[in-house]
Amino acid sequence: MRVLPDPEAFAHRGVRRVAGMDYRVGGKASGGPFVAKGTPLATATRLATVVVRPAT
Protein backbone atom coordinates (compact mmCIF):
# COMPACT_ATOMS: atom_id res chain seq x y z
CA MET A 1 0.00 0.00 0.00
CA ARG A 2 1.26 3.46 -0.88
CA VAL A 3 0.09 6.61 0.89
CA LEU A 4 -0.67 9.55 -1.41
CA PRO A 5 0.27 12.87 0.25
CA ASP A 6 -0.88 16.29 -0.93
CA PRO A 7 2.20 17.72 -2.72
CA GLU A 8 1.76 21.18 -1.16
CA ALA A 9 0.50 20.52 2.39
CA PHE A 10 1.67 16.89 2.75
CA ALA A 11 -1.78 16.06 4.15
CA HIS A 12 -3.20 12.57 3.57
CA ARG A 13 -4.96 12.55 0.17
CA GLY A 14 -5.51 8.84 -0.32
CA VAL A 15 -3.98 5.39 -0.75
CA ARG A 16 -3.05 3.11 -3.63
CA ARG A 17 -2.79 -0.68 -3.36
CA VAL A 18 -0.08 -2.16 -5.58
CA ALA A 19 0.75 -5.82 -6.26
CA GLY A 20 3.81 -6.75 -4.20
CA MET A 21 4.63 -9.85 -6.24
CA ASP A 22 3.72 -11.55 -9.53
CA TYR A 23 0.67 -13.84 -9.22
CA ARG A 24 -2.33 -15.31 -11.02
CA VAL A 25 -5.81 -14.34 -9.80
CA GLY A 26 -7.35 -17.44 -8.22
CA GLY A 27 -4.00 -19.25 -8.01
CA LYS A 28 -1.65 -20.79 -10.55
CA ALA A 29 -3.91 -23.77 -11.40
CA SER A 30 -6.96 -21.54 -12.05
CA GLY A 31 -5.56 -20.06 -15.26
CA GLY A 32 -6.77 -16.65 -14.04
CA PRO A 33 -5.30 -13.39 -15.32
CA PHE A 34 -1.64 -12.64 -14.56
CA VAL A 35 -0.88 -9.63 -12.33
CA ALA A 36 2.69 -8.31 -12.49
CA LYS A 37 4.50 -6.91 -9.46
CA GLY A 38 3.94 -3.14 -9.24
CA THR A 39 0.53 -3.21 -10.96
CA PRO A 40 -1.92 -0.76 -9.29
CA LEU A 41 -4.88 -2.74 -7.92
CA ALA A 42 -7.00 -0.03 -6.26
CA THR A 43 -6.86 3.69 -5.51
CA ALA A 44 -8.88 5.66 -2.95
CA THR A 45 -8.75 9.43 -2.58
CA ARG A 46 -10.14 11.87 -0.05
CA LEU A 47 -12.30 14.51 -1.70
CA ALA A 48 -13.05 16.77 1.27
CA THR A 49 -12.51 17.26 4.98
CA VAL A 50 -15.28 18.77 7.06
CA VAL A 51 -15.28 19.75 10.72
CA VAL A 52 -18.75 19.35 12.23
CA ARG A 53 -19.75 21.07 15.44
CA PRO A 54 -21.85 18.73 17.63
CA ALA A 55 -25.39 19.80 18.44
CA THR A 56 -25.87 20.94 22.03
C-alpha positions as a Markdown table, in Angstrom:
| # | Residue | x | y | z |
|---|---|---|---|---|
| 1 | Met | 0.0 | 0.0 | 0.0 |
| 2 | Arg | 1.3 | 3.5 | -0.9 |
| 3 | Val | 0.1 | 6.6 | 0.9 |
| 4 | Leu | -0.7 | 9.6 | -1.4 |
| 5 | Pro | 0.3 | 12.9 | 0.2 |
| 6 | Asp | -0.9 | 16.3 | -0.9 |
| 7 | Pro | 2.2 | 17.7 | -2.7 |
| 8 | Glu | 1.8 | 21.2 | -1.2 |
| 9 | Ala | 0.5 | 20.5 | 2.4 |
| 10 | Phe | 1.7 | 16.9 | 2.7 |
| 11 | Ala | -1.8 | 16.1 | 4.2 |
| 12 | His | -3.2 | 12.6 | 3.6 |
| 13 | Arg | -5.0 | 12.5 | 0.2 |
| 14 | Gly | -5.5 | 8.8 | -0.3 |
| 15 | Val | -4.0 | 5.4 | -0.7 |
| 16 | Arg | -3.0 | 3.1 | -3.6 |
| 17 | Arg | -2.8 | -0.7 | -3.4 |
| 18 | Val | -0.1 | -2.2 | -5.6 |
| 19 | Ala | 0.7 | -5.8 | -6.3 |
| 20 | Gly | 3.8 | -6.8 | -4.2 |
| 21 | Met | 4.6 | -9.9 | -6.2 |
| 22 | Asp | 3.7 | -11.5 | -9.5 |
| 23 | Tyr | 0.7 | -13.8 | -9.2 |
| 24 | Arg | -2.3 | -15.3 | -11.0 |
| 25 | Val | -5.8 | -14.3 | -9.8 |
| 26 | Gly | -7.3 | -17.4 | -8.2 |
| 27 | Gly | -4.0 | -19.2 | -8.0 |
| 28 | Lys | -1.7 | -20.8 | -10.5 |
| 29 | Ala | -3.9 | -23.8 | -11.4 |
| 30 | Ser | -7.0 | -21.5 | -12.0 |
| 31 | Gly | -5.6 | -20.1 | -15.3 |
| 32 | Gly | -6.8 | -16.6 | -14.0 |
| 33 | Pro | -5.3 | -13.4 | -15.3 |
| 34 | Phe | -1.6 | -12.6 | -14.6 |
| 35 | Val | -0.9 | -9.6 | -12.3 |
| 36 | Ala | 2.7 | -8.3 | -12.5 |
| 37 | Lys | 4.5 | -6.9 | -9.5 |
| 38 | Gly | 3.9 | -3.1 | -9.2 |
| 39 | Thr | 0.5 | -3.2 | -11.0 |
| 40 | Pro | -1.9 | -0.8 | -9.3 |
| 41 | Leu | -4.9 | -2.7 | -7.9 |
| 42 | Ala | -7.0 | 0.0 | -6.3 |
| 43 | Thr | -6.9 | 3.7 | -5.5 |
| 44 | Ala | -8.9 | 5.7 | -2.9 |
| 45 | Thr | -8.7 | 9.4 | -2.6 |
| 46 | Arg | -10.1 | 11.9 | -0.1 |
| 47 | Leu | -12.3 | 14.5 | -1.7 |
| 48 | Ala | -13.0 | 16.8 | 1.3 |
| 49 | Thr | -12.5 | 17.3 | 5.0 |
| 50 | Val | -15.3 | 18.8 | 7.1 |
| 51 | Val | -15.3 | 19.8 | 10.7 |
| 52 | Val | -18.7 | 19.4 | 12.2 |
| 53 | Arg | -19.8 | 21.1 | 15.4 |
| 54 | Pro | -21.9 | 18.7 | 17.6 |
| 55 | Ala | -25.4 | 19.8 | 18.4 |
| 56 | Thr | -25.9 | 20.9 | 22.0 |
